[in-house]
Amino acid sequence: MGTYKPGVFGPFNGRVGDVVAARWKDINVVRNRPAKSSKPATLGQLDHRSRFGLVTAFAGKVADQIAVGFRQMTGNYTPTNIMTKAMMKNAITGIYPDYKLDYASISMSKDGSLDLGKNLSVQLLAGQTVQVSWVLDTMPGKVPGLTDKVYIMLYNSDKHKVIRSADGLVRGDTPITMYVPSSFVGDEVHCWVFFASVENKDVSPTAYLGVGTVLA
């Protein structure tokens, strides 16, 4: 893989002949187009593709969340790279070709020093309503981070769709009420939450709050 300087027409993406151009971490890069193999894929290759496809499909749906959650540990890797690697190692169950995601093992953030809080919970209520709450720490001498941003993600594992919390929500807003589409009624929804400091310089660990069925 190499880099290039855009010409008079600016940068380009895609394939030109045997060269593929793309943009990676704000760098214009080029590489040779991979040669097609006439050999049938081995069982090991099929197994890897199945697991890799499963985790990348999920990671792509939560790209906005993990861009915050893994911002401080990316280095030469993207947040999606980091999450995909972790999920390949820890968040797949089953035997090929019947793999499934272990949702409780999926993290949307690094284990930073920001406090996650206590008594976090999710309730699925009537009217396609999901309520997420936690208890603010009011111990003497400790000031709760009321302005910490909160990031909540709901994932419909039946329809493979994501609902994210609105921008601007903070720790002091507990409880937070979210509404899901009527098409979600009867489906299972998983819930995760984490917090980030105002400037996203630090984050909390991720809490997986469980799964419930959406009520009409």
N, C-alpha and C positions, 0 to 999 in steps of 0.2 A: 504494500500500500504506500502511496506517495501523496504529496500535497501539490497544489497548483495555485497560481495567481490568476484570478479572473481577468479575461481580456476585455475588449471594447464592449462586448455584449453582456458582460457580467458573469456571475457564476452560473453553472448549469448542473442539473441533476438528471440521472438516468443513464441509459446505455447509448454509446456511440461506437459502433463496430464492436471490437472486443474489449472496450474500455468502459468501466462503470464509474460514474462520478456521483458523489454524495456530499452531504454536510454533516460533520460529526463534531459535537462539542465546539461549535463556532469555527471549525477548520474545514476548508475545502479539500477533499481527499479524492484520489482516484485509485483504482485497482483493476487488475485484469478480470474479465468475466470468467467465473469458474467453468471448467470444462465439464460437460455432461458425461456421466458414466453409463456404459451399456450393461454393466453388471447389475443384477438384481440386488436389492438391499438385503443385508443380513438381518437375522432376528435381532441382534444387538442394535443395529442401526434403526430398525423399526421401533424397537422399544424406546430408544432415546428420543426419536422424533415424536412419539406419542406423548411422553412425559414433558418434553420441551414445549410442544404445541399447547398442552394443557395449561402450563404455568404462564407462558407468554401471553396467551389469550386473556387470562385474568389480570396479569400485571398491566397490560395495555389499557384495561378498563379503569384502573385506579392511578393512572399516570400523574394526574394533578395532585393527588394526596401524597404519593411517595416522593414527588419532587420537593415537597416540604419536609417530609419525615426523614429522608435520607440525604438532605442537602449538604450536611456538614461532613459526610464520609464518602463522597463520591470519588475524589482523586481523578484517576484516568478512566473511571467507569461512570456510566449513567445510573440514575436511581433504578431504572428498569433492569439493568444488568445485575445490580446488587440484589434486588428483590428476587429476580429469576433464579440466581444462584442459590439463595437461601431456601426458596421454595423447592427447588430440585432436590435439595438435601433433606429438608425437614417436613415438607407439606404435601407429600403424595402418598396415598394408600392404595392397596389393591395389587393385582397382578396383571401384566399385559395380556390382552389389550383393554382390560376393564379398570383403568386407573381413575381415581377420584381425588379431589383436593381435601386435605385435612384443614378445614377452615380455622379451627382453633389454633393451629400452628403458624398461621400467616400473620406477619407483623408489617405494619405500614410505616414504621419509624424506627430509628436507631434507639438503643437504650441510653438516652441522654440523662442528664442530671436533673432535668425538670421533673417536679413531683407529678405523679399520675393522679393522685387524689385517693379517696377511699369511698367504699360503698357505691361503686359505679354499677348501674343497672339499666336494663331496657325493658319496657313494657309495650306489648302490642294491644292497643285498645280498639274499641268499636269505631267505625267511621274511617277505616284505612289509616289509622293514626299510630305513630310510633313515638314513644316518649323515652328520652334518655336523660338520666339524672345522676348526680353524684353529691356527696356531702363536702362542703367547704371546710377546710381545716381551720378551726378557730382556737387552737391551743394557745395558752398564754405565751406571749413573746414571739409568736409566729404569725406573720401576715400572709393571708392567702393571696395567690397571684390572680386577682379578679380579672385582670386585663389579658391574661394568657389567651391566645386564640384556641378555639376548639375545632377539631376536625372529626366529623362523624361520617361513616360510610355504611350504607345499607346495600346488601347484595342479594338480589333475587336469584337463588340458585336453580329455580325452575325455568325462568326465562332468561337467565344470564344477563340481567340488567342491573345498573348501579344507580343509586340515589345518593347524592352528597348533601351535606348540610350547607346552609346558606353562608355566604361570605359575611364576615364581620361579627360572628358569634364569639363570645368570650366565656371564660370559666364562670364568671359571676352570673351568667344567664340561666343557670340550672334551675328547674328542669327545662329541657329543650324539646319542643314538639315538632315532629316532621310528619308530612302527609305523603302517601304513596298513591299511585294511580289505581283506579277501580279494577283494572286488569290484573292487579297483584292479589286480589282477594282469593284466599285459599292457598296461596303460594307460601313457601318458606323464605324468610328473610333473615340473613345473618347481619350482625352489627359489630362494628369496630369503632373505637374512639381513641384519640391521642390529643395532647396539647402542645402548643408551640409558643415561645416567648414572642413579644410584640414584633420584634425584628427578625423572628425565626432563627435566632442565633443558637437557640437550644430547644430541644424537644423532650417530651416524656416518652417512656415506653408505650407500646400499644396495648390497649385492653380489648380482648375479644369478649363481647358481652353475651354471646350465645345466639340462638336461633329461635324464631317463633313463627307462627302462622298468621298471616294478615287477615284481619276481621272486617266484615262488611259494616 
